[in-house]
Amino acid sequence: MVRPSILVSKLDFDRNPQVHGKDVFFAIELAKERYNYSDKPRAKYYGRCDFSEVWFIILNLGFIEVCTELNNGIRHCRTYRRGDVIKSETIPQLEIEVDKILGE
């Protein structure tokens, strides 16, 4: 089953536990391995959710893939490695070092 590990939302979950795709800045999914993004269940799930970005944190391989253009499946992904800085397309002021996410 496809399920994001973390949702970064515009809403206060205490006040509104019903979150819809447009309410989510981006989703984060922790993964053991790199996905084949043409994987039908995963592409369909994120396409249906209407998220702007999905971050796949691949812990075993030590990198992060940030995927956008999710409307008709996962179309565009960029890989970030240690030493890189991720700049969110959804939240332009958000910049975070990959090392801070993966642990130093």
Number of C-alpha atoms within 10 A of each C-alpha: 6 11 12 16 12 13 17 11 16 12 15 10 10 7 7 8 9 10 14 12 17 13 16 19 19 26 23 19 18 15 16 13 13 15 12 10 15 12 11 11 13 18 19 17 17 23 18 14 15 18 23 21 24 23 21 24 24 18 16 11 12 17 19 27 21 21 20 21 16 22 16 12 20 23 13 13 18 11 13 17 16 16 10 14 15 18 14 17 15 14 11 8 9 11 12 13 16 20 15 11 14 16 10 7
